[in-house]
Structures are given as C-alpha cells and as structure tokens.
Amino acid sequence: MVSENHQRVLDPEQDTAALKALTHPLRIRLLGLLRQDGPATASELAVQTGESSASTSYHLRVLAKYAFVAEAEHRDGRERRWQAVHSVTSWSNKAMEASPGSRVFVSFLRRRQIEHLEASLIRYEADIADGRLGQEWTEPSGISDLMPRLTPESLTELWQTLDQKLAELTARDAGDPRAAQVVLLTAGLPLAPRDPGVEPDAAAPAQTDTEDAS
C-alpha cells in the first residue's frame, strides 16, 4: 500500500528481537500515534496515552533501538521529538507460520488492529458530531463485513488489486487540500466449513453480509 521506502518488512529469523519489542502494547500504541499524528515528544505522547513521560521516553528508545522510530527535527533544544521511520510494518504470513513465537506476534498485532478500528470509529463519530469533519465525508465513510466465496488465488489477487488502486489514489490526492487521513483496515480471513454436529460458537458473530452504501 506504500512504496518500499516507507515499508518495514519483518523477517522472523533475522528480526526476532524487533518482533519481541513490538509485542508491548504501549510501544505499538506509540508507534501508531507517531504514524497517525506525526512527530511528537515523549511528554506529548505521555499526555495522549495517560502514561508518564519517563515511561514513554523509555519505550521510544526501545523502538528507536530496533529502527521503528528515529529523532525528528526539534522545535527547540529542550526535548527530543520522535517520528516513525516507516508508514507500514509488514511480513510474510508463510514465513511467520514457521515458529510459535512468530505466530503469537501476528495474532497479537491483528488484535491490536481490531482495537485500533474501534478507537478510530469512536473518534470518527465524535469528529462528525462536533463538526471537525465536513458532512461531505458522511456518505463515503463506512465499514463492510462482506463474506464472498473465493479461492486462495482470488484472495491474493484481491489484495494486490487493492494495494495498486490505493497507491494510485494516494498519489493522485497527495496535493489536494481536501484530502484527510483515512483509517482503512481490511481483512481476508478464510473460514473452514463447520461440522454439522458441532454447536455454533456463541461468541462468533452471525453472518450479516452488509456494506455501507456510498
């Protein structure tokens, strides 16, 4: 979804320590805030997260050790400003399946992404209600939970098509002052057929096959 210069591809064999560093919830949140809102100091991030500046400063240094963040241009000489080095962290699912530790990392990150979606929805609704976003964003915004039947090849093609189209649209809108940051979370999770003799999982959501109109 971004150019290679803005993407960090993690290797489960070579980046074991970096993977472990990212399994800390606060570090993931700090990295996400820097990617979402731009450079910030440890004190500014402490206010946003409810942590102490000593804690955010420590975890920022850990992220810097593994090249996820770096010092940004300072507004003054009193406190470091930090910025994310990459826009996206990615990996090969096949490579991650090679070890239990890597699988745990992927599972952890995916659940953090779901939490990010919920937080983003709350923020979006507040921004619309309070007038921080114009009404022109109401119609195209939304969440879908479609459940098509696809082959592995078709699902792969879908990801590739989405990546290519998103890169094209991002480049087209780069200089448009109307452009806003959009949280776009996508999922492609195949489900095996249920055994007719097994009771449905009560915690699993019912199939809704809905999509917000746009």
DAHU-V165424 format. One record per residue. N is the residue number from 0. SS is DSSP state (H for helix, E for strand, C for the rest). OMEGA is omega in whole degrees, -180 to 180 (999 if undefined). D_LAST is the distance of its C-alpha to the last C-alpha in Angstrom with 2 decimals. Layout:
N;SS;OMEGA;D_LAST / N;SS;OMEGA;D_LAST
//
This chain:
0;C;177;22.22 / 1;C;178;24.86 / 2;C;-178;28.11 / 3;H;-179;31.17 / 4;H;-177;32.69 / 5;H;-176;30.08 / 6;E;176;30.13 / 7;E;180;32.80 / 8;E;-177;33.52 / 9;E;177;35.68 / 10;C;-176;38.49 / 11;C;180;39.76 / 12;C;-176;43.32 / 13;C;-173;43.57 / 14;C;-178;41.30 / 15;H;-179;42.60 / 16;H;179;43.39 / 17;H;177;40.08 / 18;H;180;38.22 / 19;H;180;40.40 / 20;H;-177;39.78 / 21;C;-180;36.02 / 22;C;176;36.48 / 23;C;-176;37.34 / 24;H;-178;34.47 / 25;H;179;35.34 / 26;H;177;35.49 / 27;H;-179;32.02 / 28;H;179;30.77 / 29;H;179;32.76 / 30;H;178;31.49 / 31;H;179;27.87 / 32;H;179;28.55 / 33;H;177;30.24 / 34;H;-176;27.39 / 35;H;-172;24.81 / 36;H;179;26.89 / 37;C;-175;29.54 / 38;C;-180;33.34 / 39;E;176;35.10 / 40;E;177;38.53 / 41;H;180;39.63 / 42;H;179;40.21 / 43;H;179;36.70 / 44;H;177;35.26 / 45;H;179;37.76 / 46;H;-177;36.41 / 47;H;-176;32.81 / 48;H;-177;33.92 / 49;C;179;36.79 / 50;C;175;39.26 / 51;C;179;42.45 / 52;H;177;42.56 / 53;H;179;45.24 / 54;H;-180;42.91 / 55;H;179;39.98 / 56;H;180;42.54 / 57;H;-176;44.01 / 58;H;174;40.76 / 59;H;178;39.65 / 60;H;176;42.97 / 61;H;178;42.36 / 62;H;178;38.98 / 63;H;179;40.83 / 64;H;-179;43.56 / 65;C;170;41.14 / 66;C;172;39.39 / 67;C;177;36.01 / 68;E;179;36.61 / 69;E;177;39.08 / 70;E;178;40.60 / 71;C;177;38.66 / 72;C;-177;40.21 / 73;C;173;41.96 / 74;C;176;41.72 / 75;C;-176;45.30 / 76;C;-172;47.85 / 77;C;-177;47.69 / 78;C;179;44.91 / 79;C;169;43.06 / 80;E;-176;39.42 / 81;E;176;37.45 / 82;E;176;34.50 / 83;E;180;32.67 / 84;C;-178;34.11 / 85;C;178;31.09 / 86;C;-174;27.31 / 87;E;169;27.06 / 88;E;-177;29.57 / 89;E;-179;29.47 / 90;E;174;31.88 / 91;C;179;32.70 / 92;H;-180;32.07 / 93;H;179;35.04 / 94;H;-179;37.28 / 95;H;180;36.30 / 96;C;-174;37.31 / 97;C;-178;40.86 / 98;C;179;41.92 / 99;H;-179;41.30 / 100;H;179;40.88 / 101;H;179;38.07 / 102;H;177;36.28 / 103;H;179;36.62 / 104;H;-179;35.14 / 105;H;179;32.00 / 106;H;179;31.60 / 107;H;-178;32.12 / 108;H;180;29.56 / 109;H;178;26.86 / 110;H;174;27.48 / 111;H;178;27.41 / 112;H;177;23.94 / 113;H;177;22.81 / 114;H;178;24.57 / 115;H;178;22.85 / 116;H;180;19.40 / 117;H;179;20.68 / 118;H;180;22.22 / 119;H;178;19.16 / 120;H;179;17.11 / 121;H;-180;20.06 / 122;H;179;20.26 / 123;H;-178;16.60 / 124;H;178;16.96 / 125;H;180;20.28 / 126;H;177;19.17 / 127;H;-177;16.58 / 128;H;-176;19.25 / 129;C;176;22.00 / 130;C;178;20.41 / 131;C;173;20.69 / 132;C;179;17.06 / 133;C;-179;15.87 / 134;C;178;13.33 / 135;H;179;11.34 / 136;H;-175;10.26 / 137;H;-175;9.05 / 138;H;-177;5.47 / 139;H;-178;4.89 / 140;C;176;7.47 / 141;C;179;8.20 / 142;C;178;10.70 / 143;E;176;11.14 / 144;C;178;14.61 / 145;C;180;14.82 / 146;C;179;18.49 / 147;C;174;19.21 / 148;C;-176;22.87 / 149;C;171;23.77 / 150;C;175;27.07 / 151;H;-180;28.03 / 152;H;-179;27.87 / 153;H;178;24.33 / 154;H;176;23.15 / 155;H;179;25.05 / 156;H;179;23.50 / 157;H;177;19.97 / 158;H;-178;21.02 / 159;H;179;22.66 / 160;H;179;19.78 / 161;H;179;17.48 / 162;H;-177;20.39 / 163;H;-179;21.01 / 164;H;179;17.54 / 165;H;177;17.20 / 166;H;180;20.70 / 167;H;-178;19.95 / 168;H;178;16.99 / 169;H;178;19.04 / 170;H;-179;22.00 / 171;H;-175;20.23 / 172;H;-174;18.98 / 173;C;-177;22.28 / 174;C;-177;23.85 / 175;C;-178;21.00 / 176;C;179;21.82 / 177;C;-176;18.24 / 178;C;178;17.41 / 179;C;177;17.33 / 180;C;-179;18.11 / 181;C;175;15.26 / 182;C;-177;16.38 / 183;C;177;15.18 / 184;C;-180;17.10 / 185;C;180;17.16 / 186;C;173;19.60 / 187;C;-171;21.32 / 188;C;179;24.07 / 189;C;179;25.90 / 190;C;178;27.59 / 191;C;178;30.97 / 192;C;178;31.63 / 193;C;172;33.24 / 194;C;-178;36.89 / 195;C;-178;37.23 / 196;C;-178;40.07 / 197;C;178;38.24 / 198;C;177;36.75 / 199;C;177;33.00 / 200;C;-177;32.44 / 201;C;-178;31.95 / 202;C;-177;30.05 / 203;C;180;27.45 / 204;C;175;24.10 / 205;C;178;23.52 / 206;C;-178;21.15 / 207;C;179;17.89 / 208;C;-179;15.69 / 209;C;176;12.46 / 210;E;179;8.98 / 211;C;178;6.42 / 212;C;178;3.77 / 213;C;999;0.00
//
